[in-house]
Amino acid sequence: MVKLGQRAKDSISGFEGIVTGRTDYLNGCVKVLIEQIGLTKDGKVDDGVWFDEQRVVATKGKGFEATKRVSATAGGPMPLPPR
């Protein structure tokens, strides 16, 4: 099982990057989103690719260690939504 922010690789295609998303489906399928590190040959940012979790392995190398979740109250006071 890979964690968010870890560097990972798809064992079939060889696609490698940072795990930036994870989703659990009702049928038990778990998928992870891997985003490529760096730019493409054209100098563009590639979209991430979703893979079944069973195909993905964590790799050595620096990941994104600074993954922190910001609480909902970090943005300051907010008005209540209308009812």
N, C-alpha and C positions, 0 to 999 in steps of 0.2 A: 504494500500500500504506500503510495506516494503522498506527500503532504504539500499543501499550498506553499509556493515559494521555492520548492526544491527544483533542482535541475533534473530533468528526466528525458528518457528516450523511448520511442516506440520500437519495440523489439522486432517488428515485421518490416516497416518502411525505413527505419533508421532516423526518422524525424526527431530532432532534439531541440530542447528549449527549456523554458521555465513553466512550471505548472501554475496557472493563474485562475483556474476554475474547476469546480467539481459539482456534479449533479447526481442525485439518486432518483431513479424512476420507480414508479409503483410496482413494476414487474421485477424489481430487484437489480436491474441493470445499473451499473455505476460507470459514468464517463468522466474523463478529466480533460481539461483544455490545456494544450501546450502551445505557448507562443514562442516563436523563433527569436533567438538572440541576435541582435544586429539588424542590418538592412539587407535587402535582396541585391542582386547584381545591378539592378536598375536604380538603386538608391531609395527604394520604397520600403515601407513597413508592410510586412505580410500579416494577414489575418491569422488568428490562432486556429488550431485544428483539434477537433474532439476525437478521443480514442477511448476504447473500452479499457477499463482499469487493468484488466488481466494482461493486456499487451504492454503496459507501460512499466518500465523499470527505472528506479532512481540511479543517476549516474554521479560519479565524482566530479567535483568542480564547484565553483562558487555559484550558489543560487541567489535568491533574493531574501536575505535573512531579515530584512527590516519589515516583514509583513506584520502590520498591526491593524487591528480593527478599531475604528474610531466609534465611540459611543454616540448615541443619538443626541445626547445632551451637550456634546462638545461644540455645537454651533451657536450656542447662546439661546436666549429666550425666544420662543416662537409663539405666534398667536394660535389659539385653538381653532381647529377647522370648523366651518359652519355646520350646524345640524339641521 
